[in-house]
Amino acid sequence: SKDLKGAMETLIEQKRQKLSTVEKLDEHMDFASQLIFAQNRGDLTAENVNQCVLEMMIAAPDTLSVTLFFMLILIAEHPTVEEEMMREIEAVVGKQDLQS
């Protein structure tokens, strides 16, 4: 737990340094950036930021897998939506193989 907390603090500090040197901030605005700016404004403490980022890192895989599973179930239950999605993918990607 102590090692993980230290790693999060290091990552947040790296993000803070990156934000201080970028030319276009809007290209780097994500949730962690918003938390850092909230701390800079005094809305959050450093501990709040660390805890939020830590919870995002720990909780995200579980919530993401449940969300993806639910989304796939809904697509399977609505074939017209699936067909529309496939048409959109083909329109955007064409005949290329899909890649991650």
LUMKEMAR-9994 format. One line per 8 residues: number of its first residue (from 1); for each residue x negated, y, z of C-alpha. Coordinates in nm, 3 decimals, m for minus. Layout:
NUM = X Y Z  ...
//
This chain:
1 = 0.000 0.000 0.000  m0.285 0.237 0.089  m0.472 0.151 m0.233  m0.158 0.203 m0.441  m0.091 0.537 m0.274  m0.449 0.646 m0.343  m0.421 0.540 m0.706  m0.098 0.742 m0.744
9 = m0.264 1.048 m0.593  m0.552 1.011 m0.841  m0.314 0.977 m1.137  m0.112 1.280 m1.028  m0.429 1.485 m0.991  m0.538 1.380 m1.341  m0.197 1.485 m1.474  m0.223 1.816 m1.288
17 = m0.566 1.881 m1.445  m0.436 1.794 m1.792  m0.140 2.031 m1.751  m0.374 2.313 m1.655  m0.572 2.280 m1.979  m0.308 2.214 m2.247  m0.221 2.480 m2.503  0.143 2.381 m2.560
25 = 0.311 2.285 m2.237  0.636 2.170 m2.399  0.454 1.876 m2.561  0.349 1.748 m2.218  0.667 1.802 m2.017  0.784 1.479 m1.863  0.925 1.384 m1.524  0.585 1.383 m1.353
33 = 0.512 1.728 m1.497  0.843 1.858 m1.366  0.759 1.724 m1.020  0.417 1.890 m1.027  0.569 2.224 m1.125  0.833 2.188 m0.853  0.548 2.144 m0.605  0.371 2.451 m0.746
41 = 0.691 2.653 m0.690  0.714 2.523 m0.334  1.028 2.316 m0.396  0.849 1.988 m0.316  0.553 1.885 m0.105  0.258 1.687 m0.239  0.393 1.388 m0.043  0.733 1.425 m0.216
49 = 0.565 1.423 m0.558  0.351 1.121 m0.471  0.652 0.929 m0.339  0.866 1.006 m0.646  0.594 0.895 m0.887  0.526 0.583 m0.683  0.895 0.492 m0.680  0.916 0.550 m1.056
57 = 0.624 0.315 m1.114  0.759 0.044 m0.886  1.130 0.064 m0.971  1.114 0.130 m1.345  1.046 m0.228 m1.463  1.343 m0.368 m1.268  1.590 m0.101 m1.373  1.465 m0.108 m1.731
65 = 1.511 m0.484 m1.763  1.866 m0.464 m1.624  1.951 m0.175 m1.855  1.813 m0.354 m2.163  1.998 m0.674 m2.074  2.326 m0.483 m2.030  2.269 m0.297 m2.358  2.210 m0.625 m2.546
73 = 2.525 m0.777 m2.396  2.728 m0.474 m2.507  2.582 m0.488 m2.858  2.663 m0.860 m2.879  3.022 m0.791 m2.771  3.067 m0.516 m3.033  2.957 m0.650 m3.374  3.063 m0.335 m3.559
81 = 2.824 m0.131 m3.345  2.549 m0.386 m3.415  2.613 m0.358 m3.790  2.601 0.022 m3.771  2.272 0.006 m3.577  2.122 m0.229 m3.836  2.228 0.004 m4.119  2.064 0.298 m3.941
89 = 1.743 0.102 m3.882  1.733 0.001 m4.250  1.797 0.361 m4.357  1.512 0.492 m4.141  1.260 0.208 m4.173  1.352 0.071 m4.512  1.219 m0.275 m4.596  0.907 m0.242 m4.379
97 = 0.855 m0.483 m4.094  0.952 m0.334 m3.757  0.662 m0.269 m3.521  0.642 m0.175 m3.155
//
